[in-house]
Amino acid sequence: MHAAPSSISAMQPDQPDRLGALPVHGRFGYSAITQRPHYRWPNGAGLAVYLGFNIEHFAFGEGLGARLGPAAAEPDVLNYAWREYGNRVGAWRCLELFDSLGLPAGVLANTALYDHCPELIAAFVARGDELIGHGHTNAHQQGTLDEAAELALLQFCRERMQQHSGQTPTGWLSPWISESQATPDLLLESGYRYNLNWCHDDQPTHMQTRSGKTLWSIPYPQEVNDIPMIVARQMDGKDFAQLIVDNFDEMLDQSRRQPLVMGIALHPYLVGQPYRLRHLRRALEHIAAARDRGEVWFTTPGAICEHVDGLEVLKSQPAVALAQG
């Protein structure tokens, strides 16, 4: 018997090219976390922590949405009503918790909420929280839009938040983290300063755009995030709370050597359920105690963006990093 040819030697003449460099996004180059400039957050803190609090509205009888049970024929009353619990009850309970601990929030808000329950957004604005663009509704994906429609969406959300809340968002998280090839370019061109879609790092990263100017990518978690953990991995509320505590404790230790960002992504129809809220309270009390000891900077994504944008030590980084990409 003849030995079977290796997968490489068996390739057709045009196939070896596939073993070269893979397609890249061109937004930033590779940079090892151990080889970065050193800086600190306000008051000398090494770890910046923020709440990414998602308040969302979904079309009745159509579109996407997280599910409690199997998808049903529309109207899918079970899953729609479960998500709506977050706006009617869960978000208000979470707001009470944040107030009790004196925690600011980065509020990722669908602008459809201005039609549905404007008082919910107003309650967070009254606290001084940051509003972050999060599309008009989470029933649809942003990345399916053509460039003109996507630009119109980004502009519409900024203008509506300014009109109704007196606050123009500087950051963006796409519904379902759905991007087109042009999303970072369009974000910068429509006035946004940072993007939360990418979960590739524990520090803010410069993203190149077609204008030659850079957009900040602020770390947004897909692990310390209740949808992937509770919905996709079916993690219990007490285990998700312990995940938050463990992630925080480890990053606090790491941050003694270099500055890091820890986001906590929450959705009120999940963590606003009473038994999960009880466990979330324990986790946030743990972090708030470290804040009170002066060990961390508890902040918002916009404040993180503002801080790094003013650091001289990072101003030379975009060209260096992008040359590697």
C-alpha positions in Angstrom: 0.0 0.0 0.0 1.1 3.5 -0.7 1.0 6.0 2.1 -1.7 8.5 1.9 -0.4 11.9 0.8 -0.4 14.6 3.4 -3.1 17.2 3.3 -0.5 19.8 2.1 1.1 17.7 -0.6 -2.3 16.6 -1.9 -3.3 20.2 -2.6 -3.9 21.4 -6.1 -1.3 23.9 -7.5 -3.4 26.9 -6.6 -4.1 25.8 -3.0 -0.8 26.5 -1.2 -1.7 30.2 -1.3 -4.3 29.5 1.4 -1.5 28.8 3.9 -0.3 32.4 3.8 -1.6 35.4 5.9 -5.3 35.3 6.6 -7.7 38.2 5.8 -7.6 40.9 8.4 -9.9 43.7 9.4 -7.3 46.5 9.2 -8.7 48.3 12.3 -5.8 47.6 14.7 -2.7 45.5 14.8 -1.7 42.8 17.3 -0.4 44.0 20.6 0.4 41.7 23.6 -1.1 42.9 26.9 2.3 42.6 28.5 3.9 45.1 26.2 1.9 48.2 26.6 2.6 51.8 27.9 1.9 52.2 31.6 -0.6 54.7 33.0 -3.2 54.9 35.8 -6.8 55.8 36.2 -8.0 58.7 38.3 -6.8 58.7 41.9 -4.1 56.2 40.9 -6.5 53.2 40.5 -5.3 50.3 38.3 -8.8 48.9 37.6 -11.7 50.8 36.0 -15.1 49.1 36.4 -18.4 50.0 34.7 -21.9 48.8 34.4 -23.2 48.3 30.9 -26.9 48.4 31.6 -29.0 47.4 28.5 -32.5 48.6 28.3 -34.2 47.4 25.1 -37.5 47.3 23.3 -38.7 44.6 20.9 -41.4 44.6 18.2 -44.4 42.6 19.1 -45.0 39.7 16.6 -41.8 40.0 14.7 -38.0 40.2 14.9 -35.2 39.0 17.1 -35.0 38.6 20.8 -33.5 36.4 23.6 -35.8 33.5 24.5 -36.9 32.0 27.7 -38.5 29.1 25.9 -38.5 27.6 22.4 -39.4 30.0 19.5 -43.1 29.9 18.8 -45.2 31.1 16.0 -45.8 34.9 16.1 -47.0 36.5 18.1 -44.6 34.8 20.5 -46.3 36.0 23.7 -44.1 34.0 26.1 -40.8 35.4 25.0 -42.0 38.9 24.3 -43.6 39.3 27.7 -40.6 37.9 29.5 -38.4 40.5 27.9 -40.9 43.3 28.6 -40.7 42.4 32.4 -37.3 44.1 32.3 -38.8 47.5 31.3 -41.8 47.3 33.6 -40.2 45.8 36.7 -36.6 44.6 36.5 -35.0 47.9 35.4 -36.6 49.8 38.2 -35.4 47.2 40.8 -31.9 47.5 39.4 -32.1 51.3 39.5 -32.9 51.0 43.2 -29.9 48.7 43.7 -27.6 51.1 41.9 -28.9 54.0 43.9 -28.4 52.2 47.2 -24.7 51.6 46.4 -24.1 54.9 44.7 -23.1 53.2 41.4 -23.2 55.1 38.1 -24.2 53.2 35.0 -23.6 53.3 31.3 -27.1 52.9 29.9 -27.3 51.2 26.5 -30.7 52.3 25.3 -32.9 51.5 22.3 -34.4 54.8 21.1 -37.8 52.9 20.6 -38.1 53.3 24.4 -38.9 57.0 23.9 -42.1 55.8 22.3 -42.8 53.0 24.7 -41.6 54.0 28.2 -39.8 57.4 28.1 -39.9 57.6 31.9 -37.5 54.7 32.2 -34.8 56.5 30.3 -35.6 59.7 32.1 -35.0 58.0 35.5 -31.5 57.1 34.5 -30.8 60.5 33.0 -31.9 62.1 36.3 -29.2 60.1 38.1 -26.6 61.6 35.8 -25.9 58.3 34.1 -24.3 58.1 30.6 -26.6 57.3 27.7 -25.0 55.1 25.0 -26.4 54.5 21.6 -27.8 50.9 21.2 -29.9 51.2 18.0 -33.6 51.8 17.7 -34.6 48.3 18.6 -33.0 45.0 19.4 -35.5 43.2 17.2 -33.3 43.9 14.2 -29.6 43.5 13.3 -27.6 46.5 12.3 -25.1 44.7 10.1 -27.8 43.9 7.5 -28.2 47.5 6.5 -26.6 49.2 3.5 -24.2 52.0 4.3 -26.8 54.8 3.8 -29.3 53.2 6.0 -26.7 52.4 8.7 -25.5 56.0 8.7 -29.1 57.2 9.0 -29.6 54.9 12.0 -26.5 56.2 13.8 -27.5 59.8 13.2 -31.2 59.2 14.2 -30.2 57.7 17.6 -27.9 60.5 18.4 -30.4 63.1 17.5 -33.3 61.5 19.3 -31.3 61.1 22.6 -30.3 64.8 22.3 -33.8 65.9 21.6 -35.5 63.9 24.4 -32.8 63.6 27.1 -30.5 66.6 26.4 -27.5 64.2 26.1 -25.7 63.4 22.9 -24.2 59.9 23.1 -20.5 59.5 22.3 -20.5 55.7 22.5 -22.3 52.9 20.6 -23.1 49.2 21.0 -24.8 47.6 18.0 -28.0 45.6 18.6 -26.7 42.0 18.8 -23.2 43.2 18.3 -23.9 43.3 14.6 -21.5 45.3 12.4 -21.1 45.9 8.7 -17.6 46.4 7.2 -18.1 50.1 7.5 -19.5 50.4 11.0 -16.4 51.9 12.7 -16.0 54.4 9.8 -19.7 55.4 10.1 -19.5 55.8 13.9 -16.7 58.2 13.7 -18.2 60.1 10.7 -21.5 60.5 12.6 -19.9 61.9 15.7 -19.3 58.9 18.0 -16.0 58.6 19.8 -16.0 55.0 20.9 -17.3 51.6 20.0 -18.3 48.8 22.5 -18.8 46.0 19.9 -15.3 44.4 20.2 -14.4 42.1 23.2 -10.8 41.5 22.1 -8.9 43.3 25.0 -8.8 44.4 28.6 -7.6 47.9 27.7 -9.0 50.6 25.4 -7.7 50.2 21.8 -7.4 52.6 18.9 -9.4 51.6 15.8 -8.3 52.9 12.4 -11.0 54.4 10.1 -11.1 55.3 6.5 -10.8 59.0 7.4 -7.4 58.5 8.9 -8.7 59.4 12.3 -9.1 56.8 15.1 -12.1 55.6 17.0 -11.7 54.2 20.5 -12.7 50.6 21.3 -13.7 50.4 24.9 -13.7 46.8 26.3 -17.2 45.4 26.6 -17.6 41.9 28.0 -19.0 38.8 26.5 -18.1 36.6 29.5 -19.2 38.9 32.4 -22.4 39.3 30.5 -25.8 37.8 31.6 -27.1 36.9 28.1 -24.2 34.6 27.1 -23.9 33.2 30.7 -27.6 32.9 31.8 -29.4 32.4 28.5 -26.8 30.6 26.3 -24.9 28.6 29.0 -27.9 28.4 31.4 -25.8 29.6 34.4 -27.7 30.0 37.7 -28.0 33.5 39.2 -25.8 32.7 42.1 -23.1 31.4 39.8 -23.2 34.4 37.6 -22.8 36.6 40.7 -19.8 34.6 41.7 -18.4 34.9 38.2 -18.5 38.7 38.6 -16.8 38.5 42.0 -14.1 36.1 40.8 -13.4 38.1 37.6 -13.2 41.3 39.6 -10.8 39.9 42.2 -8.5 38.5 39.6 -8.5 41.7 37.5 -7.9 43.7 40.6 -4.7 41.7 41.3 -3.6 42.0 37.6 -4.3 45.8 37.7 -1.6 46.3 40.3 0.8 45.9 37.4 -1.0 47.7 34.6 -4.3 49.5 33.9 -7.3 47.4 33.0 -11.0 47.8 32.3 -13.8 45.5 33.6 -17.3 45.9 32.2 -20.3 44.2 33.6 -23.0 43.7 31.0 -26.6 43.4 32.4 -30.1 43.1 31.0 -33.0 43.8 33.4 -35.3 41.0 32.2 -32.5 38.7 33.4 -30.8 40.2 36.5 -33.9 42.1 37.5 -35.7 38.9 38.3 -35.9 38.9 42.2 -33.8 35.8 42.9 -31.1 36.9 40.5 -31.2 40.5 41.8 -30.4 39.1 45.3 -27.2 37.5 44.0 -26.3 40.6 41.9 -26.6 42.7 45.0 -24.0 40.6 46.7 -21.6 40.9 43.8 -22.0 44.7 43.5 -21.6 45.2 47.2 -18.3 43.4 47.0 -17.1 45.8 44.2 -18.5 48.9 45.9 -16.6 48.0 49.1 -13.4 48.0 47.1 -14.4 51.3 45.5 -14.9 52.7 49.0 -11.4 51.6 50.0 -10.0 53.5 47.0 -8.9 50.4 45.2 -10.9 50.9 41.9 -12.4 53.6 39.7 -16.1 52.9 39.3 -17.1 54.8 36.3 -18.8 54.8 32.8 -17.5 53.9 29.4 -17.6 57.5 28.3 -15.4 58.6 31.2 -12.9 55.9 30.4 -12.8 57.1 26.8 -12.3 60.7 27.9 -9.5 59.7 30.2 -7.4 57.7 27.7 -8.0 60.2 25.0 -6.2 62.8 27.1 -3.1 60.6 27.9 0.1 61.7 26.2 1.6 58.2 26.6 -1.1 56.8 24.3 -1.0 59.4 21.6 1.8 57.8 19.7 0.3 54.3 19.9 -2.2 54.3 16.9 0.5 54.4 14.2 2.7 51.9 15.9 -0.1 49.5 16.5 -1.6 49.8 13.1 1.7 49.3 11.3 1.5 45.7 12.6 -1.9 45.0 11.2 
